[in-house]
Amino acid sequence: MRLAIASDHAAIEMKSALVAWLEESGHEVADLGPMTADSVDYPDFGYKLAEAVASGAAERGIALCGSGIGISIAVNRNPACRCALVSESLSARLSREHNDANVIAMGARLIGIEIAKDCITGFLNTEFGGDRHQRRVDKLSAPTTEGVA
């Protein structure tokens, strides 16, 4: 699978370890930075990741920062992205099955590398459930309260 990954300085070590693991697993990985531990702003890298997924350059994305919160907010600014903040594998799988998430975010200061790998495995190996979930996912791209009582 073609993947894009980005982080901020707080998650640079986790990102590097995940890139190596994903490539060893046979994935094509675009590391969108940063490449050093110098302080950076997570929105810059979240926007870069979102553009890679929205343009089709990557099929799915992995966003990392200290908590995962800031970078997930940045990615979700792009209407083509559905980024789910996860901290365990069940949420990662459900983000795909129910929400058709195309990006997951994780906090390097909150979870370890093995949990991150479990989350990514669930995210990559779970298909979107469709059916009743499709109607809801469609509404994520066209927000409205019309018809809501």
N, C-alpha and C positions, 0 to 999 in steps of 0.2 A: 504494500500500500504506500502511496505517496503521502508523507506526513510533513507538517511544518511544526517547529517547536521554537518557542521564544520565552525569555524570562527577563527578570531584572537582576541586579547584582546580588540580591539575597538568595537567589535560587541558581546561581551559576554552576555550583558544584553538582547539584541534582540534575540540572540540564545536561551537563557533560556526561554524567554517568548514564542517563537515559538515552542520549544520542547513541552512545557506544552499544548499549543493550539492544536498542531498536534496530540498528544496522546489523548487528550480529544475528538478529531474528529475521533478517531478510527484507526489512523495510527500506524504502528510499526516504531519507530524512534531510530536510532543508533546515539547517540551524540558522535561525534568523537573528541570533545574537541575544545579548551582547557576548563578546568574546573575551572580556576581561572582567575582573571583579570591581572595577571602578564604578562609582555610584552613577546610576542612570535613572531615568524616569520611566516607570512601568507603562504609562499610556503609549509612549512611543513604540514600544515593542509589542504591546497588545494590538495597536492599530496595524502594524506591519504584519502580524500574524493573521489578523482578520482579513486583510487584503489578499493574502496568499490563499486563504480558504475561499473567499468570495470569488476570486478570479478563476478558481479551478486549478491553480498551480499545485495545490495540495488538496487531497481528498478530505483529510481531517487535520485538526490542530491540537497541540498541547501547549497550554499557557501556564507559566510558573512565576510566582513571586513569593514574597515572604509569607503572606497569608493566603494568597490566591484570590483574594477579594478584589483588589484594585485592578489587576490585569483582566479579571473576568468582566468587570464593568467596562473596561476599555474595549475588549473584544466585542461585547454585546452592543456597542454603539453602531456597529455595522449591521444593517438589517438582514444581510445574507447569513449572518452567524447566529448560532444558538449555542452559547457557551454555558456549560454547567460547572459550577464549583462543586468538587467532590472530595471526600476524604476517606472513602472506603469503597470497596468494589461493588456493593449492591447499588449504591447511588450512581456509580459509573455505568453499570449495565442498564439501570432504569432510565438514565438520561438518554440512552440510545433507543431503548424499546418504546418508551412513552413519549419522549420529546424530540426524537430525531436530532439530538445534539450532534453538531459537527466539530465542536471544540470542547475539551475539558480543561478546567483550571484546577490547580492544586497548590497548596501552601507548603513550601519547603521547610518553613520553621514549625510546621504543625504535624507533618507526617514524615515518615522515613522512606528510604528508597524502596524497600520491599513492598510497602503498602502502595506507593506510587506505581510500581510495576503491576501490582494486582489491579489497580484502578485502570491502567492503560490496557491491560489484557482484556478486561471486561468491556471497556469502551470499544476496542477494535474488533472484538469477536461477537458483538451483539448487533443484530439487525433491528431496524425500526419495525415496530409491530403493525403500523398502518391502522386500518379499520377505524374504530372510534377515535383513535389518537390523531388521525390525519386531519380531521376537522379542527381540532384544537391547535395543531401545529400550524395549519394554514392561517389561523387567526393571529399568530405571533408575527407574521409578516404584514398584516393588514389590521392594525389596532382600531377597534371601534367599540363603543358601548351601545350602538344601535340594536334594538331588540332585547336589551337586558332589562329585566324588571327590577 
